């Protein structure tokens, strides 16, 4: 059985978030799986499938997963925006 942890790093560019991630992975002796919004696709279905597959691989490898620029997929829900709600659900 594996244990997972979630860490959210938020801040302006150039404040050391990527360096902190790299150092943490090196210290923990874990592979680092960097995933940016470019890799996630454009539809809710694509995002879901890719993220599920990435986490399956990361679990098998014992890797740390970094979702760079995840804020592009996280935005406030609106009741009249069913398509937008699908992406954040």
N, C-alpha and C positions, 0 to 999 in steps of 0.2 A: 504494500500500500504506500502511496506517495503522499507527501504533504505539500500543499501549495500555499503560496503567499502572494498577495497582491500589494503592489506599491504604486502609488500615483505620484509622479513627479510633475510639477507644474511650475512654469516660470518663463520669463523672456528668453529669447535666443542668447546663447553665450554665457549662461550662468552655471554650466557644469553638469547638467542633467545626464548627458551622454557619457561624460567622463565618470560620473558616479556609477552608472550602470555597468560600464566596462570594468571598473575597479571591483565592483561587487561580484561580477561573474568570475573575474580572475581569482579573487579571494576565496570564493566558494568552489573554485575549480569546476565550473559548469560551463558547457557550451552556451553561446549567446545566439539566439535566433531573432534577428532584427526584421521587423515587418513594418513597412510604411504603407500609407494610404494608397500609394501607387500599386501595391501588390494585392489590394483587397477587392478590386472590382468596383462596379458601379451600381449594382442592384443589391437589394437586401438579401436575396437568395445567394448571390455570389459571395458577399461578405460573410454570411453565415457558414457556407460550405468551406471557404478558405480558412476561416478562423478555427473551425472544428478540426480540419485536417492538420493545421499547424500545431494545435495543442495536443493532438494525438502523437505527432512526431516528437514534439518537445517532451512529452511524457516518456516516450520510449528512449529518448536520448538523455533524459535527465537535464534538459536544457532550460535556460531562462528565456522567456519570450518578452520581447519589447514591441509594443504597438506604438510606433512613432507617429506623431500627429493624430492621435486617436480623437482629439477634439473635433476633427472634421466630421466625425460620425456621431458626435454627441451634441445635441442641441435641444432646446426647449420644445416640448410637445405642444401641439395645438389641436384642439378638438376637430377642426375643419381640415386637417392635413393627414388623411389616412395613409398616403404614400410615405410621408415623412415619419409617421409613427411606426411604419413597418421597419424602417432602417434602424431606429433606436430601440425597438422592442427586442 
